[in-house]
Structure formats: structure tokens, C-alpha cells
């Protein structure tokens, strides 16, 4: 696995979103403006609540298969490497980390095996597309903290996905949760979300290194980023933080994160969060307070970092 100079693209894109010329131009600009060589296609299926057992990956809320395949093919034509990331949201707004059921089955209550059956069907559907389009990696889940204790089910899901997909498989745990996943041996690559306070990177990297060392596997941050708001550098995971617009703080965050990680050869890249399929006008960039870096100072920080790395730099596992 080469170093992942990546960006997450198209999050929350609904049916038809990838059919527009603007979506293709956005992807091209992502590559050009950030120096990214990998794109992560993040899909958002829906379940009604964190206690619902049906994962819905058909409907207006998600791109259709043909438009996804066409966009994957276009990304490949640009020379980008491809990562498939099918994840899930709750329609009622609850964060997916709270998806949870009783550990012991109770009559008339929703059950883990029902949810995993539906979620596995969802993952295998996109595993077949990932195989068809030659994706280099598949991320089979993201920040699903309460599910992670169900080791047997996750091991079975990964085994099932391997029946449809021959590439690398990882799971994206949440920040601070790296030590709670007891089935890292079942995946090819370990990954997590790197939303750590700007002044705490060295401490967190020390902790993560100690957690992953026994597995001797590659590691990368499948998500990492910071909104462009005052105060967000200390709580980069809080997308609802009501700070004032501050593109400079976002750029400072990326600088600190990259400086900390480049001294750790076992950190094998990033899937930065995030690049929209529908960009705002560039002249409005400095008034935009979200995670997007388009037209902001952080864009230049990212490009400088990514382009400073050789294209063939290899990952290093923790020894």
C-alpha cells in the first residue's frame, strides 16, 4: 500500500448528483487544487433510527449505481486511486455511533442479527461495484462505536465482503476508539478518524502507536479535518460549533496535524474531510465556515504537503 494522499468526495450526494458536469469539475479541481492522488467515495445509506434494523441504500438520498460507476471511471481517467466507503446515517439525526441493540435477544425487540444482515447486504452490494471498478480499498464501516463490541458479526461481515471484493479492506473507527476494536486482525489496514485537538497530536499519536503495534498492519487516518471557525482547532469533530468564520485557524490546524504526522512513518496517509460534489463559488470561500478547504488557505497547506511526498512512498507498519 502506497501512502494515501486522499480526500473524501461526494458525502451526502443524492440521486443524480454525480450526473452533472459540475460534479466532475469539482472532482477535477479536488485533484488539481489539493494534490490528492486518491479519492474516497463516501456513500450515505439511511436507517430510520439508531434502533432500526433496515439499512436503505435505494432512493433519492443516495446516488444510483450507474452514476457512481461512471464517476469512479472518470476518477480513474484522471489518474486517481479509488476507495469505496459505504456508510450509514440515521434519518432522525442521531449519529451512527449510537446504533445499538440488546446484547441478549428479547422477543419483540430489534436484534443485532437483523441489523447485521441488512448492513451486510448493503456492504456486499458496493463491494461488487468496488471489484468491478478496480477500487484499491474498501472501508466497510465508519465511526460505528456501539457496534464495535460485536466482534463475531464484524468478522463475519468482513469474510462475506471478501467473497465479492479482492482488494484491501479497512474499518474506520472513531477518534479515541482505536483500542476498542478487538478485531483489527480481520482487516488489511487499520484506520480511524483523526479529529484531535491541535495541541494534542503528539500525545494521541503516541497512544495510537501503542495500540496498533501488535497487529503489524498499515495505518492511515480515513478521516481528518477541521472547520474554518474560531475555536474549531480544539474541537475539530464538532461540526455544530458556533465559532466565527476563521480560515486561518483551519490552515493552522492542517499545518500542525501534518507536522506531527510526518515524523511518524507508520502514519500512511489521510482521507481528508471533505470535498463536495457541489462547490460554492470560490469568491465566497472566505465566508464559508465548514470543513471544505476549496479556495481557503488550508487548500494550499494540503497541496504543499501532498506534493512534497514522492508518488511511490511506501507505508511503514509500527515495529
Buried (B, 14 or more C-beta within 10 A) or exposed (E): BBBBBBBBBBBBBBBEBBBEEEBBEBBBBBBEBBBBBBBBBBBBBBBEEBBBBBBBBEEEBBBBBEBBBBBBEBBBEBEBBBBBBBBBBBEEEBEBBBBBBEEEEEEEEBBBEBBBBBBBEBBBBBBBBBBEBEBBBBBBBBBBBEBBBBEEBBBBBBEBBBEBBEBBBBBBBBBBBBEEBEBBEBBBBBBBBBBBBBEEBBEBBEBBBEBBBEBEBBBBBBBBBBBBBBBBBBBBBBBEBEBEBBBBBBBBBBBBBBEBBEEBBBBBBBBBBBBBBEBBEEEEBBEBBBBBBBBBBBBBBBBBBBEEBEEEEEBBBBE
